[in-house]
Amino acid sequence: MQVRSLFLFKKITIFLIFLAPFLSFTQNNIIEKVLDTTNVVKPVAIPMTNVVKKIEESNVELEKIESRIKRISSIKEIDSLLPEYINYFST
């Protein structure tokens, strides 16, 4: 009797293991998302005249920045003398 009940228990267990994925409710609750493109910002082509204008503006801006950060000649002299000072103080 005990062998028969053990056999029945194994049979039911195997049956439930194979049946469990089909009885699972989590697979039925998949929400399908629909892509809505009405609120998406669509890219707009940039006119060629605007591209050239922006390049020129940025070149002018870069020239202004370069003029502000140009080295002063006295600083260049000090900077160029640095290796000599290092040699002088290390000896």
Stockholm file with secondary structure:
# STOCKHOLM 1.0

chainA/1-91         MQVRSLFLFKKITIFLIFLAPFLSFTQNNIIEKVLDTTNVVKPVAIPMTNVVKKIEESNVELEKIESRIKRISSIKEIDSLLPEYINYFST
#=GR chainA/1-91 SS CHHHHHHHHHHHHHHHHHHHHHHCSTTTTCCCCCCCCTTSCCCCCCCHHHHHHHHHHHHHHHHHHHHHTCCCHHHHHHHHHHHHHHHHHHC
#=GC SS_cons        CHHHHHHHHHHHHHHHHHHHHHHCSTTTTCCCCCCCCTTSCCCCCCCHHHHHHHHHHHHHHHHHHHHHTCCCHHHHHHHHHHHHHHHHHHC
//
